[in-house]
């Protein structure tokens, strides 16, 4: 069963001791960085919700906005703008005027993890926030999971078994309420530099999302 929780975000959350210690260390080294849980970005009740992994050290953890300031955000925001989900193609900072349109970005883990790798226990601990967030996706909505960890976290948040919905790039998983989850490789620097994920491959995922929302 899905975990029940009314909060989609808590700036003061310190449930994960390891992540709390790490954020304190990073704040000491970078006193101007956000260094707190990063909130979802976009409209509550948006029909498209993108689920990422966790904030990047010099990206969302620095700016305080999802996928803003890091390499992964370059391809993501360019693609969102191409398909009408963002008002700008480049994310520069929280005061840049960029808005999402019928779209929200959230993460499986809201705090920066060491080496960009949250533990399974940290993913589970943060899942209550993700569950509350995904409950706002309306009938007919689309969730895009960026990577296997985000895919598994989203299914857990929805009270579904990962074994019943195997991860594969471009896979569409039909859910209750005419909703769908579409998988994508994460738009990380590693994946784009190695060619595991190309811009056309990533655009295809959002073409699928746009078709579903238009149907």
C-alpha positions as CSV (number, residue, x, y, z in Angstrom):
1,X,0.0,0.0,0.0
2,X,1.2,3.6,-0.6
3,X,2.7,5.4,2.3
4,X,0.3,8.1,3.6
5,X,1.8,11.5,4.2
6,X,0.3,15.0,3.5
7,X,3.7,16.7,2.9
8,X,5.3,16.8,-0.5
9,X,8.3,18.7,0.9
10,X,9.7,19.7,4.3
11,X,12.6,22.2,4.2
12,X,13.5,21.2,7.8
13,X,13.6,17.5,7.2
14,X,16.7,15.8,8.8
15,X,15.5,12.2,8.8
16,X,18.6,10.8,7.1
17,X,21.6,11.3,9.5
18,X,24.2,10.6,6.8
19,X,22.7,13.2,4.4
20,X,22.3,15.7,7.2
21,X,26.0,15.4,8.1
22,X,27.0,15.7,4.4
23,X,24.9,18.8,3.8
24,X,26.6,20.4,6.8
25,X,30.0,19.7,5.4
26,X,29.1,21.0,2.0
27,X,27.6,24.2,3.6
28,X,30.8,24.8,5.4
29,X,32.8,24.5,2.1
30,X,30.2,26.5,0.1
31,X,28.3,28.9,2.4
32,X,26.3,30.4,-0.5
33,X,24.8,27.1,-1.6
34,X,21.2,26.1,-0.8
35,X,22.3,22.9,1.1
36,X,18.8,21.9,2.2
37,X,16.2,19.5,0.9
38,X,15.3,20.8,-2.6
39,X,11.6,21.3,-3.2
40,X,9.6,20.1,-6.2
41,X,9.6,22.7,-9.0
42,X,6.4,23.5,-10.9
43,X,2.6,23.4,-10.6
44,X,0.8,21.3,-8.1
45,X,-1.6,19.1,-10.0
46,X,0.4,19.4,-13.3
47,X,-0.3,16.6,-15.8
48,X,3.4,15.9,-16.4
49,X,5.7,15.0,-13.5
50,X,9.3,14.3,-14.0
51,X,11.0,12.1,-11.3
52,X,14.7,12.5,-11.0
53,X,17.2,10.9,-8.6
54,X,18.6,13.6,-6.3
55,X,20.1,17.1,-6.3
56,X,23.5,17.5,-7.8
57,X,26.3,19.0,-5.8
58,X,26.8,22.1,-7.9
59,X,23.4,22.1,-9.5
60,X,20.2,21.9,-7.5
61,X,22.0,21.7,-4.2
62,X,23.6,25.0,-5.0
63,X,20.7,26.8,-6.7
64,X,17.8,25.3,-4.6
65,X,15.9,24.5,-7.8
66,X,15.6,21.1,-9.4
67,X,18.1,20.4,-12.3
68,X,19.2,24.1,-12.3
69,X,22.9,24.7,-12.6
70,X,24.1,21.3,-13.5
71,X,24.9,19.4,-16.7
72,X,21.8,17.2,-16.5
73,X,19.5,20.3,-16.6
74,X,20.9,21.5,-19.9
75,X,19.2,18.7,-21.9
76,X,16.2,18.5,-19.6
77,X,15.2,22.2,-19.8
78,X,16.0,22.4,-23.5
79,X,13.7,19.4,-24.2
80,X,10.9,20.7,-21.9
81,X,11.0,24.0,-23.8
82,X,10.9,22.3,-27.1
83,X,7.7,20.5,-26.2
84,X,6.0,23.4,-24.5
85,X,6.5,22.4,-20.9
86,X,8.9,25.3,-20.0
87,X,8.9,29.0,-20.9
88,X,12.7,29.0,-21.4
89,X,15.3,26.6,-22.8
90,X,18.0,27.5,-20.3
91,X,17.8,27.3,-16.5
92,X,20.2,29.8,-14.8
93,X,18.9,30.2,-11.3
94,X,15.7,30.6,-9.2
95,X,15.3,34.3,-10.2
96,X,15.6,33.7,-14.0
97,X,11.9,33.9,-14.7
98,X,11.7,30.3,-16.1
99,X,8.3,28.7,-15.5
100,X,7.1,25.2,-16.1
101,X,3.9,24.8,-18.0
102,X,1.5,21.9,-16.8
103,X,4.7,20.3,-15.6
104,X,6.5,19.6,-12.3
105,X,10.0,18.2,-11.5
106,X,10.6,16.3,-8.3
107,X,13.3,13.9,-7.0
108,X,13.3,10.4,-5.4
109,X,15.6,11.9,-2.8
110,X,15.4,15.6,-1.9
111,X,18.9,16.0,-0.3
112,X,22.3,15.8,-1.9
113,X,23.9,12.4,-1.3
114,X,27.6,11.8,-1.2
115,X,29.0,10.8,-4.7
116,X,25.4,11.3,-6.0
117,X,24.5,7.9,-4.6
118,X,21.7,7.7,-2.0
119,X,21.4,4.5,-0.1
120,X,18.3,2.3,-0.4
121,X,17.3,3.3,3.1
122,X,17.5,7.0,2.2
123,X,15.4,6.4,-0.9
124,X,12.8,4.6,1.3
125,X,12.9,7.3,3.9
126,X,12.2,10.1,1.4
127,X,9.5,8.1,-0.3
128,X,6.7,9.5,1.8
129,X,7.3,12.9,0.2
130,X,7.3,11.4,-3.3
131,X,4.1,9.5,-2.5
132,X,2.4,12.7,-1.5
133,X,3.7,14.5,-4.6
134,X,2.6,11.7,-7.0
135,X,-0.9,11.6,-5.5
136,X,-1.5,15.0,-7.1
137,X,-1.0,13.7,-10.7
138,X,-4.5,13.9,-12.2
139,X,-6.2,11.2,-14.3
140,X,-4.6,11.0,-17.7
141,X,-1.4,12.4,-16.4
142,X,2.2,11.3,-17.2
143,X,5.1,10.5,-15.0
144,X,8.6,10.4,-16.6
145,X,11.1,8.5,-14.5
146,X,14.7,9.4,-15.1
147,X,16.7,6.2,-14.4
148,X,16.0,3.0,-12.6
149,X,16.2,4.3,-9.1
150,X,13.6,7.0,-9.8
151,X,11.5,4.4,-11.6
152,X,11.6,2.1,-8.6
153,X,11.0,4.9,-6.2
154,X,7.9,6.2,-8.1
155,X,6.4,2.7,-8.2
156,X,7.0,2.3,-4.4
157,X,5.3,5.7,-3.9
158,X,2.3,4.5,-5.9
159,X,2.1,1.2,-4.0
160,X,3.2,-0.9,-7.0
161,X,5.7,-3.7,-7.4
162,X,8.8,-2.9,-9.4
163,X,8.9,-6.5,-10.7
164,X,5.6,-5.9,-12.5
165,X,6.9,-2.9,-14.4
166,X,10.4,-3.6,-15.7
167,X,12.5,-0.5,-16.4
168,X,13.6,0.1,-20.0
169,X,14.3,3.3,-21.9
170,X,11.1,4.4,-23.6
171,X,8.9,1.9,-21.9
172,X,5.3,3.0,-21.2
173,X,3.6,1.6,-18.1
174,X,-0.2,1.9,-17.9
175,X,-1.4,2.8,-14.4
176,X,-4.8,3.5,-12.8
177,X,-6.8,6.5,-13.9
178,X,-5.5,6.4,-17.5
179,X,-2.1,7.6,-16.2
180,X,1.1,6.4,-17.6
181,X,4.7,6.2,-16.5
182,X,7.4,6.5,-19.2
183,X,11.0,5.4,-18.4
184,X,14.1,7.3,-19.6
185,X,17.8,6.9,-19.0
186,X,18.9,9.7,-16.7
187,X,20.1,12.8,-18.6
188,X,23.4,12.8,-16.6
189,X,26.7,13.9,-18.0
190,X,27.9,10.3,-17.9
191,X,25.0,9.0,-20.0
192,X,25.1,11.8,-22.5
193,X,28.9,11.8,-22.9
194,X,29.0,8.0,-23.4
195,X,26.1,8.1,-25.9
196,X,23.9,5.9,-23.7
197,X,21.4,8.7,-23.9
198,X,21.3,11.0,-27.0
199,X,19.2,14.1,-27.4
200,X,16.9,12.3,-30.0
201,X,16.4,9.5,-27.6
202,X,15.4,11.9,-24.8
203,X,13.1,13.9,-27.1
204,X,11.3,10.7,-28.1
205,X,10.3,10.2,-24.4
206,X,8.7,13.6,-24.3
207,X,7.1,13.0,-27.7
208,X,5.5,10.0,-26.1
209,X,4.4,12.1,-23.1
210,X,3.0,14.8,-25.3
211,X,1.0,12.3,-27.4
212,X,-0.5,10.7,-24.3
213,X,-1.5,14.1,-22.9
214,X,-3.0,15.1,-26.2
215,X,-5.0,11.9,-26.6
